[in-house]
């Protein structure tokens, strides 16, 4: 199994309403992309000096399934919404 972890920091102009909409879009991806075994998305609670703002954790059966998710048309609107407001992104994909 492959675990995909992505952590984001956004520009200040990305409003709480837009963040909520984006997170809802992410949370809906497992319904649209069958290769996603599980997915969670959430906002940071501690707001520490090293914290990012939002994290996504998703599990896939294989690297091929992760690649399918990455290129899937349902993923495109999520990427399009976050691209102009993303200040930073860190991603780690590892085998469980």
C-alpha positions as CSV (number, residue, x, y, z in Angstrom):
1,X,0.0,0.0,0.0
2,X,1.2,3.5,-0.8
3,X,0.4,6.5,1.5
4,X,0.3,9.9,-0.1
5,X,0.8,12.9,2.3
6,X,0.5,16.5,1.1
7,X,0.7,19.5,3.3
8,X,-0.2,23.0,2.1
9,X,0.2,26.6,3.1
10,X,-1.9,29.1,1.3
11,X,-1.7,32.9,0.6
12,X,-3.6,35.1,3.1
13,X,-6.2,35.9,0.3
14,X,-7.5,32.3,0.3
15,X,-10.6,32.9,2.4
16,X,-12.0,30.5,5.0
17,X,-15.0,30.0,2.7
18,X,-12.7,29.1,-0.2
19,X,-10.7,26.8,2.0
20,X,-13.9,25.0,3.1
21,X,-15.0,24.6,-0.5
22,X,-11.5,23.3,-1.5
23,X,-11.5,20.8,1.4
24,X,-15.0,19.6,0.4
25,X,-13.8,19.0,-3.1
26,X,-10.9,17.0,-1.8
27,X,-13.1,15.0,0.5
28,X,-15.4,14.1,-2.4
29,X,-12.5,12.7,-4.5
30,X,-12.9,9.1,-3.2
31,X,-16.4,9.0,-4.6
32,X,-15.1,9.9,-8.0
33,X,-11.8,8.1,-8.1
34,X,-12.1,4.4,-7.2
35,X,-8.4,3.9,-6.9
36,X,-8.4,5.9,-3.7
37,X,-8.6,3.4,-0.9
38,X,-9.0,6.1,1.8
39,X,-8.6,9.8,2.1
40,X,-8.7,12.4,4.8
41,X,-8.2,16.2,4.7
42,X,-8.0,18.6,7.7
43,X,-6.8,21.9,8.9
44,X,-3.9,22.2,11.4
45,X,-5.0,22.7,15.0
46,X,-1.8,23.9,16.6
47,X,-0.6,26.6,14.3
48,X,3.0,26.1,15.4
49,X,6.0,27.8,13.8
50,X,6.6,24.7,11.5
51,X,3.0,24.0,10.8
52,X,1.4,23.9,7.4
53,X,-2.3,24.9,7.2
54,X,-4.0,21.9,5.6
55,X,-3.0,18.2,5.1
56,X,-4.2,15.5,2.9
57,X,-3.5,11.8,3.6
58,X,-4.6,9.2,1.0
59,X,-3.9,5.5,0.6
60,X,-3.6,3.6,-2.6
61,X,-3.0,-0.1,-3.4
62,X,-0.1,0.7,-5.8
63,X,2.0,3.4,-7.3
64,X,-0.1,2.9,-10.5
65,X,-3.2,3.8,-8.5
66,X,-1.5,6.9,-7.2
67,X,-0.6,7.9,-10.7
68,X,-4.2,7.4,-11.8
69,X,-5.4,9.7,-9.0
70,X,-2.9,12.3,-9.9
71,X,-3.9,12.4,-13.6
72,X,-7.7,11.8,-13.0
73,X,-10.0,14.5,-14.5
74,X,-11.8,14.7,-11.1
75,X,-8.6,15.9,-9.5
76,X,-8.1,18.7,-12.0
77,X,-10.6,21.2,-10.4
78,X,-8.9,20.7,-7.0
79,X,-5.5,21.5,-8.6
80,X,-6.9,24.5,-10.5
81,X,-8.4,26.0,-7.4
82,X,-5.3,25.6,-5.2
83,X,-2.6,26.5,-7.8
84,X,-3.0,30.3,-7.7
85,X,-3.3,30.5,-3.9
86,X,-0.7,27.8,-2.9
87,X,2.2,29.4,-1.0
88,X,3.9,26.1,-0.4
89,X,3.4,22.4,-0.8
90,X,5.3,19.4,0.6
91,X,4.5,15.9,-0.5
92,X,5.7,12.5,0.7
93,X,4.7,9.2,-0.9
94,X,5.8,6.0,1.0
95,X,5.1,2.4,1.2
96,X,3.2,1.0,4.2
